[in-house]
């Protein structure tokens, strides 16, 4: 610039910021997109209409490409308008990033005045850690790209692609590793399955965001060190004058690279090897490898291995496919460990393309293993890189068909009813969606329990009437009509007619279905994450005997959703246990209505109140409530629990005080599984019938000590049991014990007796047929794959069965986990 050309006056800060931020087309586009996303969230559902993990994730995915492009444009604009200092460019980028996050966050926060916003600080924390940091990083990355490339279009294109490619790189780990969670420096945190309401900001997310901050520091130092303010371009000559800043930038990026290297140790990623190392022991079967905790007893581990082999072979035969690759089943100690290592807590997961399933330990036979194994084996009929059912080469999944085939092939009873019976009950209650409503992504918009049963029952009907070839074709094509050769509506009419005319429905089924299917889809729930966390607190409080805090927490849930009948039932129980019987009865009256809660919810509250009365010595009133419950429609397990309680409180029967120690202990006295077992042993000595021996056998079976359950069961049956239900359950337990002890012929004879029993339920027959098939397969000799011997790795790490104690895990056989209405039971004690 010559001396005759005076320097232009330095603009004021407001004018300097206003032009570059609001004047460029790309910048305006980024701001418009952020506002449009917020408005869309507001219209979609209460789940996404306020700041939270879902809205933070979508903002973190969509905004960074626009903001990166806008950041590049800011650098390009600076070349023509001129810079007075490099920090000025960073200030503009910071204002840009802040505006793109602040605008939608403000709109969503204002919407929180209209819809429930239950955890505002947590929701804002998700936004701050997700798009808050990710968009700032995108802005600085865009500035760096804009100063590096001279051609505007090229710089803008590269800036857009960087966040997109980074997100795709993080998504690729969902494919190449066991994890279903994902961390990305631009989008933040993807928690995994939508069915897990228990989403929180954990230590791994915080440490990951520290590394994101380190990257931001690296880009800031790099721009300050290498961008010449006279040209707004990266200049090597200019950088050589700022060696200190370059060293700082190099240090930041080095720390970020080291964090990537330690990603598995920090919990940002997981591998099959790291999970196997954490669990400790691997066993190899004919076609299955099972990875289990190292402290698990050898016999339990071997049963899991054998069951995995069994389910693979059953599914392959039923679907008419061949499982060529080995299947790996990971069994975690608890839901918390499972969430830490692969991302899902209460939800069971299968990855067909990896031939892997991920479950937490439970009773034997494992209630969910068969369902998840079907997902893997069905992958042999699947398409695309994920080996699933779907259209467009498997890139558009068909979750209704995927889960329907899993339910149809595993075909397990739940709470005494088969999937066909659950479907028939749901149809009678007019709660069943149409099959077309479960197609495509519509499956996710339905309540999970209803969608699973509808799809599973329909696919099973197709399997029984059309055969496995048609089911395989449905799975491969990702739709029903082509393989069926008829409109879906016609097929659904025939299926519903079959349910109406051919499926028997026990009298208690409608009441049970009313409770199971009353929960809405997660997108329609109010504050599901906060409510789930509070209900976990309630369960912990009741288990710890802190009834006062449990009642207060239930009131907090009801402040969020006054129609949450589960919380009201638990509050009634907590109040009764605390001695506030009048308040407990008022809450029970509110459940009875009108409007009325479902009968199982009311029954659960009544049972909890009756247990509290019994524990407080009010035996007569407790007996009245137990008798009233017993006259309602009940499943066998529920009826057995009430029968045993009623036996204890009826006057004149010995051993009542010992049964109370098991089922309704004094809240002021120490109580655990040891004191419960002592009470059961005393009951066995006092009562002339076999009730005490039956309860002892049940505890031993729950802990898979079948050797100790055997004698107790024989004594229970020889003495006789006080009800027909208990006698039928003792017969079932005896059949399982005989198989576990290696006496398969005796076990088969008992299961065949079940099939010949005219009073046996349809669910009991399904279970008996499954066990008979298990027995037949166990008698066959199958050569290991590739000549590999069946072996146990790290056998020294497996203690003897007497040294093993694994926490009880309550799960059900139809994932994802759909919480039923149930009240806390004594920890470590099996129900009757």
Protein Blocks (a to p, Z undefined) as FASTA:
>chain_A
ZZklccdddddfklmmmmmmmmpmklmmmmmmmmmmmmmmmmmpmmlmpgcfklmmmmmm
mmmmmmmmmmmmmmmmmmmnopabfklmmmmmmmmmmmmmmmmmmmmmmmmmmpccfblm
lmmmmmmmmmmmmmmmmmmmmmmmmmmpmblklmmmmmmmmmmmmmmmmmmmmmmpmbfb
dcdfklopaebjaklmbdcddfklmmmmmmmmmmmmmmmmmmmmmmcfklopacfklmmm
mmmlmmmmmmmmmmmmmmmmmmmmnopaccfklmmmmnopacddfkbccdddfklcfklm
mmmmmmmmmmmmmmmmmnopacfbdcdddddfbfklmmmmnopakbccddfknopacddd
dddddfklmmmmmmmmmmmmmgcjkopadeehhlaccfklmmmmmmmmnopaeehiafkl
mmmmmmmnopaccfklmgcjllmmpcfklmmmmmmmmmmmmmmmnojklmmmmmmnopak
lmnopafklmmmmmmmmmmmmmccdfklmmmmmmmmmpccfklpghkllmmmmmmmmmmm
mmnopamlmmmmmmmmmmmmmmlmklmmmmmmmmmmnopamlmmmmmmmmnopadddfkl
mmmmmmmmmmmmmmnopamlmmmmmmmmmmpccdfklmmmmmmmmmmmpghiahklmmmm
mmmccfkbccdfklmmmmmmmmmmmpmblmlmmmmmmmmmmnopaklmmmmmmmmmmnop
abfklmmmmmmmmmmmmmmnopamlmmmmmmmmmmmmkbcfklmmmmmmmmmmmmmmmpc
cddehhiacddehklmpccfklpccddddddfbdcddddddddddehiacZZ
